[in-house]
Amino acid sequence: MNVINVVKLLRLTITINNINEHILERDPIYVFNVKRPFHKSVNSKNIKEHILERETL
């Protein structure tokens, strides 16, 4: 695992921990769609794509 992957993983982890605050500020519709499944399991691929669209390193 190189440094960039570690940073991306850390950023993803931080964002998942703060997903409501983080995404609600920018994209209420996305949170509305994700909120229910998030309680069971997050589709991490979708979350990664969503984050990387908005926050590139």
C-alpha positions as a Markdown table, in Angstrom:
| # | Residue | x | y | z |
|---|---|---|---|---|
| 1 | Met | 0.0 | 0.0 | 0.0 |
| 2 | Asn | 1.6 | 3.3 | -1.0 |
| 3 | Val | 1.2 | 6.6 | 0.8 |
| 4 | Ile | -1.5 | 7.9 | -1.5 |
| 5 | Asn | -3.7 | 4.8 | -0.9 |
| 6 | Val | -3.2 | 5.2 | 2.9 |
| 7 | Val | -4.2 | 8.8 | 2.8 |
| 8 | Lys | -7.2 | 8.0 | 0.7 |
| 9 | Leu | -8.2 | 5.3 | 3.1 |
| 10 | Leu | -7.8 | 7.6 | 6.1 |
| 11 | Arg | -9.8 | 10.3 | 4.3 |
| 12 | Leu | -12.5 | 7.7 | 3.5 |
| 13 | Thr | -12.6 | 6.5 | 7.1 |
| 14 | Ile | -12.8 | 10.0 | 8.5 |
| 15 | Thr | -15.6 | 10.8 | 6.0 |
| 16 | Ile | -17.6 | 7.7 | 6.9 |
| 17 | Asn | -17.3 | 8.6 | 10.6 |
| 18 | Asn | -18.6 | 12.0 | 9.8 |
| 19 | Ile | -20.8 | 11.1 | 6.8 |
| 20 | Asn | -23.9 | 13.0 | 7.9 |
| 21 | Glu | -22.2 | 16.2 | 8.6 |
| 22 | His | -19.8 | 15.9 | 5.7 |
| 23 | Ile | -22.3 | 15.2 | 2.9 |
| 24 | Leu | -25.3 | 16.9 | 4.3 |
| 25 | Glu | -23.5 | 20.2 | 4.0 |
| 26 | Arg | -22.9 | 19.7 | 0.2 |
| 27 | Asp | -25.4 | 17.2 | -1.0 |
| 28 | Pro | -28.6 | 16.6 | 0.9 |
| 29 | Ile | -30.2 | 14.5 | -1.8 |
| 30 | Tyr | -27.2 | 12.0 | -1.6 |
| 31 | Val | -27.7 | 11.7 | 2.2 |
| 32 | Phe | -31.4 | 11.2 | 1.7 |
| 33 | Asn | -30.6 | 8.3 | -0.6 |
| 34 | Val | -27.9 | 6.8 | 1.5 |
| 35 | Lys | -29.3 | 7.3 | 5.0 |
| 36 | Arg | -31.3 | 4.1 | 5.3 |
| 37 | Pro | -28.8 | 1.6 | 3.9 |
| 38 | Phe | -26.0 | 3.4 | 5.9 |
| 39 | His | -27.4 | 2.0 | 9.1 |
| 40 | Lys | -27.0 | -1.6 | 7.8 |
| 41 | Ser | -23.9 | -1.2 | 5.6 |
| 42 | Val | -22.4 | 1.5 | 3.5 |
| 43 | Asn | -21.8 | 0.9 | -0.2 |
| 44 | Ser | -18.1 | 1.9 | 0.1 |
| 45 | Lys | -17.6 | 2.0 | -3.7 |
| 46 | Asn | -20.3 | 4.6 | -4.0 |
| 47 | Ile | -19.0 | 6.6 | -1.1 |
| 48 | Lys | -15.5 | 6.6 | -2.5 |
| 49 | Glu | -16.7 | 7.7 | -5.9 |
| 50 | His | -18.8 | 10.4 | -4.3 |
| 51 | Ile | -15.9 | 11.7 | -2.2 |
| 52 | Leu | -13.3 | 11.5 | -4.9 |
| 53 | Glu | -15.5 | 13.6 | -7.2 |
| 54 | Arg | -15.5 | 16.4 | -4.7 |
| 55 | Glu | -12.2 | 16.0 | -2.9 |
| 56 | Thr | -9.2 | 15.1 | -5.0 |
| 57 | Leu | -5.8 | 14.9 | -3.3 |
